[in-house]
Amino acid sequence: MKSCLLFCVLIPNILSALPHPAQPAQRAVAQDHGSPVPEMSRLAKVLAGDWETTETMEKGEFFPNAGERRGSVHASLAAGGTTLIYEVRSDGSAGKLDGMLVIWWDKDESSYRFFTCFNNPNHPCKMRGNAHWEADSFVNDYDEMVNGKKTAWRDSFSFTSTSHTLLAAMKANGRWQTIITTKAIRR
């Protein structure tokens, strides 16, 4: 009787642990999730790699004495090709900058999403906009508080085969005013 009880309890448990005929198809679907997302492949084609950077800050409200930084960027696809991580390190008269952008394609919104972290101890990380392609430029629109007022900002990336330029601009008096220009040359 004990052996029948043991047999009757163990066999169903063992059988439930074995793959069912539908499981191979489920595994194939899971493997497909590991292949790069086409929208991310397009972005990685122009941003992935190692870059030497030069940043120029325009003289104005944010940089009264203008400024510059030199540094590097490492960008690569992560999470099975679903995410691009863009790591930044630079220093100069405008101060030290360490940070990263995490960019991914949000299929439901049909846009790229941005998450940023920088060496700001008060507010190191935050969601920062939705991005899209405008012809061959990659553009991220977001809002920042400036003097207590919500203000439109835009990061625009333009590309050549060996470089990219990032313009960080703020909308002032109805037009985009460039605040920082970052030029990156592929190593």
VENVEN-V180193 format. One record per backbone hydrogen bond with DSSP energy under -0.5 kcal/mol. CO is the residue of the C=O (numbers start at 1). NH is the residue of the N-H. Records with the same first field share a line. If there is no record, write none. Layout:
# VENVEN-V180193
CO: NH / NH
This chain:
# VENVEN-V180193
1: 5
2: 6
3: 7
4: 8
5: 9
6: 10
7: 11
8: 12
9: 13
10: 14
11: 15
12: 16
13: 17
14: 17 / 18
15: 18
20: 23 / 24
22: 26
23: 27
24: 28
25: 29
26: 30
27: 31
28: 32
29: 33
31: 34
32: 35
37: 40 / 41
38: 42
39: 43
40: 44
41: 45
42: 46
43: 46 / 47
44: 48
49: 75
50: 187
51: 73
52: 185
53: 71
54: 183
55: 69
56: 181
57: 67
63: 60 / 66
67: 57
68: 94
69: 55
70: 91
71: 53
72: 89
73: 51
74: 87
75: 49
76: 85
78: 81 / 82 / 83
79: 82
81: 37
82: 105
83: 78
84: 86 / 103
85: 76 / 87
86: 101
87: 74
88: 99
89: 72
90: 97
91: 70
92: 95
97: 90
98: 119
99: 88
100: 117
101: 86 / 103
102: 115
103: 84
104: 106 / 113
105: 107
106: 110 / 111
111: 106
112: 131
113: 104
114: 128
115: 102
116: 126
117: 100
118: 120
119: 121
124: 118
126: 116
129: 114
130: 141
131: 112
132: 139
133: 135
134: 137
137: 134 / 139
138: 157
139: 132 / 141
140: 155
141: 130
142: 153
144: 146 / 151
146: 149
149: 146
151: 144
152: 171
153: 142
154: 156 / 169
155: 140
156: 167
157: 138
158: 165
162: 186
163: 160
164: 184
165: 158 / 167
166: 168 / 182
167: 156 / 169
168: 179 / 180
169: 154
170: 172 / 177
172: 175
175: 172
176: 178
177: 170
179: 58
180: 168
181: 56 / 183
182: 166
183: 54
184: 164
185: 52
